Structures are given as structure tokens and as C-alpha cells.
Amino acid sequence: MSLLLGVNIDHVATLRQARYALNPDAPILEPSVLEAAREAQAGGADSITVHVREDRRHMQDHDARLIRREIDLPLNLELANTPEMIAFACDLKPDFACLVPEKREEVTTEGGLDVVGHFDSLKESIPKLQNAGIKVSLFIDPETDQIQAASDLGAEMIELHTGKFALTTGNEHLAELERLKVGADFGNQIGIQVNAGHGIHLENLKGIFSVKNLIELNIGHTLISRSIFIGLRSAVAEMRSAMNHYQTS
């Protein structure tokens, strides 16, 4: 089975909001997140990821609803573990909900969710999502105690945070890669689906290939960046082609 590609289009909305956040009723709002999702699908995306943040800094509620209605691909909603966002997810009914940590001051998600520390609140939230027919993923650092806690909570999936791997070099980079390998192997052993994401691009993809037992990569920033020069459809197709060399085990 080939490695699946989930395309995160949040930063298309980031660019739109830079111009239109204060003018949401303008006759033309560009770039269009719906067209971005269509281009990602045409390029070979297996799913579309959007993160509706509490402060609505990029994706808006109506963006997620539009993509859910118009795009014939699985929708992965990233969200914070708060009553408001859990209720939104249960109403939207995406195929997957990935619970992530969220800080108002951060530019992008900077680390994994502390599943162990938030076990009790997650124990309340996860069944609500699952009862709405949504499969749950937890965005976590590649630590066995966090992975075990995710399994204990009944989450169907985890997404290993690859941000530290992407930002380090030398021995630290190799150590982070080893953590990912151990985490993915452990997740596979206990029967939870293992995905990965954050900071992955064409240059570090070969390193990710040494991490076995992965099912899906969620990739966003590099695809939107690359799309400035070659278009989003081509950027997704380029990544899709590169990912076809992955061996799951």
C-alpha cells in the first residue's frame, strides 16, 4: 500500500486573510480555499486537512463547511480540545478529527499534544467525536507514554509530530529520526494507525522513508510555498510522486 498524502491548505487562507480579514464581504476573496482543495485533489491528494483555530486566524467555519460539501475527498479537521471546537466538529462531521495543542501566541503548532497530562479531558471529548461518526487522531510527540495513552483513550490514529526532526541537523537530527522510528514501531505494535506531519518537504522526505509503519503524511507549508512557482496541482503531484517510493515495512 502506498503512503497516503493529506494536503493541508491552511496557508491559502492565511494569504487571503492578510488582505480580507477586515473585509470579509468583499466581492472577490482570493485566493480561494475551495479552488486550492480542488487543485490538491487534481494533483493526487488523498485527503484535505484544515485547521480551524479558536481565534480563526486563517480558516473560517464557512471554509470548512464549503470544503466538506464540495470536495469528494476525506476531510481531516485539526482542532483544539475545547468545548466550542468539539461542538463545531460534531456539527461539521469531518471524516477525521485531529486534536492538537493550540497557543494563541504561536504562529504554527509548535509541539505535540500532552495526552498524558490531559487524559481526563480527552476521555470526555474523544467519545463525543466518535459518536458523531468521526475517527479521532491525536497530534503527539513520538514518545511511547503519549502513544500508549492515545491507545488507552481509544483514538483510532496518532499523528507523530515531525517538527523537531525537520528543524534540527547533525546528531540532534539523527536522534529525532530515531525517536520517530521507535514511536512508529511502538504504535504499530499496539495496533494504532500511525501518521506523521509538520515540516516535511522534498529534501527531508528520504529521512522520513526510514520510518516504517506510517500510513499517511500530512503536508502543507512546503506545498503552498512551492505552488507560488509551479502551481498547487503540480506541487502536490511532485510530492505524490516522491512519496510513491516509500516502503511501509
Secondary structure as UniProt FT lines:
FT   STRAND          4..8
FT   HELIX           10..20
FT   TURN            21..22
FT   TURN            24..25
FT   HELIX           33..43
FT   STRAND          47..51
FT   TURN            54..55
FT   HELIX           61..70
FT   STRAND          75..79
FT   HELIX           83..92
FT   STRAND          96..99
FT   TURN            104..105
FT   TURN            115..118
FT   HELIX           119..131
FT   TURN            132..133
FT   STRAND          135..140
FT   HELIX           144..152
FT   TURN            153..154
FT   STRAND          157..161
FT   HELIX           163..167
FT   HELIX           170..189
FT   TURN            190..191
FT   STRAND          193..197
FT   TURN            202..204
FT   HELIX           205..209
FT   STRAND          216..219
FT   HELIX           221..230
FT   HELIX           232..243
FT   TURN            244..245
//
